[in-house]
Amino acid sequence: MGKNATASCGAVIAHHQAPLTAVIRELRLAEQRAKNEGNRNAFSITIIKRSGGALYLTENWGESLKILIKLRNFLAKKGVSRRAVYHTLQWLNDYELPSNAIAEGGLVQSLLTYQLDRQAEGDAKAQVPDLADDLIKMAQNWSQDRWVSNLRNFLSVAEFLAREIRSVSSEGAGS
């Protein structure tokens, strides 16, 4: 296939009691989002919450996936509260942000750094500046009219995945 090969991947995370036909339908839609929104070289994750809501994240391979894993790992640490994501989401939802808010060193970077730092303790605090920088650099590649919703989805998916890691690691801690 050579150097020009591309890959599109869809993934769905659903409650074990979710109807399989609905999950398969969402899986096909996730794959189509990866192909269409990601220009045939992306991944798309759909999280179907037990409460009925859904989260969608479609990104190109490479740095986006690395940042997602880095953020998920950060949020899964014992010394980090996932409330940083909730507070950031609330702030993003409540305010009309100027177009330059995403500029490096701007308003959103300050907010992310503040919230992540505020909800972290110990050695996790050292990761905050780099993580906020990575998120801002990634967000700067998104279109101006979509960066807020993309950032919301990105943070929400990472938080959800971190929640699952914590539950698995805390179950193993008692055995």
N, C-alpha and C positions, 0 to 999 in steps of 0.2 A: 504494500500500500504506500510505502514511501513517506517522505517528509511532509507531504501535503494531506495526509490522512486526518480525518476529523472523527469525533465521537460525540454522539448525543445520548444522554442518559436521563431517564426519568425514575424517580424513586418515590414511594408513598409509605408513610408511617401512619398506621391506623390502629385503633383499639382492636383487640383480638375478637370482639363480638361484632365488629362492623361487617355489614353484608359484603361478601366476597365480590359480587358483581359490581357493587359501587366502588370498591377498592380497585378492581381491574379497570373500570372506566376511568377513574382518576389517574391510574398509572399510564394509560394511553394518552390522556390529556397532558400529563407531565412530560412525557416523551415528545409530544408535539410542541409544547412550549419550549423545550430545550432546542428543538430543531428550528423553530420559527423565530423565537425571541433571541436565541443564542447563536443564530446564524450557523446552525448545524455543527456547532462545536461547543456544547455547553452541557450543564447538568441542571435538572429541575427537581426540586424537592417539594412534595406536598405533604403536609401534616394535617391529618383529619383528627380533630380533637374529639374526645368522647362527648363533650358538651354540644357538639354539632358544628362548631366553628372550624375553619380551615386556615392554614398558613401556606403561602406559596413563595418559593424562592427560585429564581432562575438566574444563573450566572454563568459566565464563561469559565472554562477550566483555568488552572494556573493560580495566580495570586488570590483570586476570590476564594477558592477552596482552601488555600493555606490560611487565609485570614479567618474564615469560618471555623476551621479546626482550632486555630489559636484562641479565638474568642470563646468557643465552646469549652476548651480546656481551662481557660481562665475562670469562666463562670462556674465550672465544676469544682474548683478548689474549695477546701473547707473554710478558708479564711475570707471567702468572697461571697457577698450576698447578691443574689440575682435581682434584688430590688433596684440595682443600678439600671438595669434594662427597663423596668417598669417606670421609674422616675424619668428616664430619658424619653420613653415613649409618650408619657403624659405631657412632657414639655414640648415635644415635637407636634403633638396633637393640638395643644392649647394655643400656640402662637403662630402668627403669620410671619414666616421667616423671610428676610430679604434675600435676594438672589446671591449676594456675596457671603452669606452666612456659612457656606461650605468651604470658603477659601481657607487655605492652609493657615493655621494660627488664628482662625476666625472664631466666630460665635459658637458654632456647633462643635468645633474641636475643643474649645474651652469647656463647654457643657459635658462632652463625653469624658474628658480628662477629669473634671470635677466629680462627676457621678461615679465613675469607675474607681477613682481614688478614695472617695468617701465610703464606698461599700466594700473596700478591700482592707485587709490587715496583713501584717507580717511581710514576708518576701513577695507576696502577690502585688504589692504596691509598686515594686520596681518594674513590673511589666506594663503598667498603665500608660506611660507616655508613648511607648512604641506601639501599643495596641491602638490608642486613639489616633496616632499618625497613620497607621495602616488603614483604619476605617475611613479616615478623611480622604486619603489618596485614592482609595477605591471609589468612594462616593463622588469624587471629582470627575470620574469617568462616566458617570451616569448623566442622562439628560437633565437639564435644569428643571423641567416640569415633573420629573419622576424621582429625583434623588431622595425626597422626604419619604415617599412610600417605599422605595427600595431599601432605605436605611431601616425603616420600621420592620419590614419583612426580614431583613438580614439579622437584626438584633433579636427579633422574636423567635426565629428558627434556632439560632445559637442558644438562646435561653432554654427553649424546649429540649433541645438535645442535651444540654448540660444537666437539666433536671433528671433526665433518664439515666445519665451516668452516675449522678449522686445516689439515686435509689439503688442501682446495681451495686455500687461500691459500699454503700451502708449495709446492704443485705449480707455481703461477703464479710464485713467486719465482725459480725457476731458469730461466725462459724469457726 
